Amino acid sequence: MKRKDLLDLQSLTPAELRQLLDLTHTVKREPERYRQALTGKNLALIFQKASTRTRVSFEVGMVQLGGHALVLPAQELQLGRGESIEDTAAVLSRYVDGIMARVHAHRDLITLARHATVPVINGLSDLTHPCQAICDYFTIEERLGHLAGVRVAYVGDGNNVAHALAAGAAKLGVELTIATPPGYAPNPSSIAQAQSEAATTGARITVSHDPYQAVRGAQVVYTDVWTSMGQEQEREQRLRDFAAFRVDAILFAAAQSDALFMHCLPAHRGEEVTSEVADHPRSIIFDQAENRLHSQKALLLTLLQTSRA
């Protein structure tokens, strides 16, 4: 990868995304090979939102690669007292070799990257969640042995995870159907961009409002929470609007008989998914969670080994 940042998957070429997936396979298979690869490197982790998997996987990943991670809750930085994002980016760039930021607004991430002189990684924004999608497609490939032509059904909110999955599917030849209630479809420009690239890679990206139509014939059924952080005031309305989109045993059975179930977690059991499906023998939600560590180690190796070079 020639660029220094990972703000979204759209900015990667299919070859660059393929490179990250291949490196993830190697990192997971041969962890000792990379044990000291980032010795002396420091990663700042900025969190405007709560985190479990993102924080732990990046922090542990840096330690396992021989580096060091500094967890920086936004409210504990001068950023939380009025220092500009521009100044924060400039200052942190003098201390660390990379910045991972989990932010409310994607525009803040763009500003951070524009003014930083070290790699910036999107750990989640309101627009997209690229680290999650890299991990997800790695997990599917690990289980099925390939990605081209794999049929994935995403059922639920057209949110940042849906956008990232669409961008990745377009580059990897995946057939992705996103099913949402009316009014909750993914960002039209994100889908249009994915569909445009899909025309050149053999992928297929479609949007539907029928969950059963979406999962029919799917090899992977994927869902996410209906109410993301910052949307808590909408929760009761969303529970009503999404009721028909719950992944329960009946909906899951409409997919292929050997279909896998995926969820980026945290799961609100009884809302977007029942425990019967979340704990199903073909549920791979905890494989996904583990693979965040391996795929992000591959990303850190790709971006930080050349930083400050």
Secondary structure, DSSP 8 states (H G I E B T S, - for coil): --SS-BS-STTS-HHHHHHHHHHHHHHHH-GGGGTTTTTT-EEEEEESS--SHHHHHHHHHHHHTT-EEEEEEGGGSGGGGT--HHHHHHHHHHH-SEEEEE-S-HHHHHHHHHH-SS-EEEEE-SS--HHHHHHHHHHHHHHHS--TT-EEEEES--SHHHHHHHHHHHHHT-EEEEE--TT----HHHHHHHHHHHHHHT-EEEEES-HHHHHTT-SEEEE--SS-TT-GGGHHHHHHHTGGG-B-HHHHHTS-TT-EEEE-S---BTTTB-HHHHTSTTB-HHHHHHHHHHHHHHHHHHHHSSTT-
